[in-house]
């Protein structure tokens, strides 16, 4: 209990120093002049407040506006939710900024998934062991739960290093053992459930065995009132390229799992440079799984949103996160162009006679995707907190 109180005290101190160093948004500067303006702003609708502050609905983006505004923070906006379906945020141990973002904007999220755990093979008979237990941060977890009592903490568990012989034995014989170990770990650490990532490991093979394995775990979790979210790859990449998880798989599992975290990002690659997550592709992926907008199952789908970007050149490409993006804007002062087909902003720059192209989210591109999710009545899953710019979270 003392540790929890200490963690909360540290968080409050952190908030104080964050306010002291963060850039004031335009609205904050105005509010400091007059109490009257505060009352007027509070009387506006939630969406009006957020959008007017950052001009989120303006397709024209100027690099200087991003530099001026990206660190802006308002306690009022941080406490207001604009997305009324589930909002899941991923946090990774290798990006400490994500832990801070999770606390600052905790009111925006219904679920938080720290990427802590792995299940790895222990022997040739399907035995398994946990990795990542050392990353579990109990103080952070209890601080989050104190700030937002409705938030569910659902660590991601990824299956790694499995071969076909060992994974076959795991799927056939170890579902109950996996369930019991996960349930025990959840009780010891106050987890509300888990996000399971295993489907992509098998590249579309052994679907029946995998489906039965997940159903068995889901049944055990249900008895303990634990959440089970399944990470799923895109159902398609084009009209002719079918993915590893299709509508039949969705329908086989939808009555058993709590939700599906759809990986609708990384559409392009260094081998095929382009937008991170084009709107037509997002639309196709959603309709592939839920062709009927009135389906009650739509609430179980979480549309994946990337808060990172990518930079490409002729020699390859790599992911890019917020601080790297800001450094490029400061150095090259580029012209940022909107691509109507993909619904993403892009800019180019040249360095040491090499041409680069950068795709990175903007307020406008994120808002387009949030509106798509709203249209279908589905939730969202953000990979990952801390990779985006601070003011992205105002839109949630």
ABEGO torsion letter per residue (X at the ends): XAAAAAAAAAAAAAAAAAAAABBBBAAAAAAAABAAAAAAAAABBAAAAAAAAAGAABABBBAAAAAAAAABBBAAAAABBABABBBBBBBBAABAAAAAAAAAAAAABABBBBBABBBBBABAAGBBBBBGAAABBAAAAAAAAAABAABBBBBBBBBBGBBAAAAAAAAAAAAAAAAAAAAAAAAAAGBAEBBBBAAAAAGGBGAAAAAAAAAAAAAAAAAAGBBBBBBBBBABABAABBBABBAAAAAAAAAABABBBBBBBGABBAABBEBABBAAAAAAAAAAABABAABAAAAABBBBBBABBBBBBAAEBBBBBAAAAAAAAAAAGBBBBBBAAAGBBBBBBBBGGBBBBBBBBBAAAAAAAAAAAAAAGBBBBBOBBGABBAAAAAAX
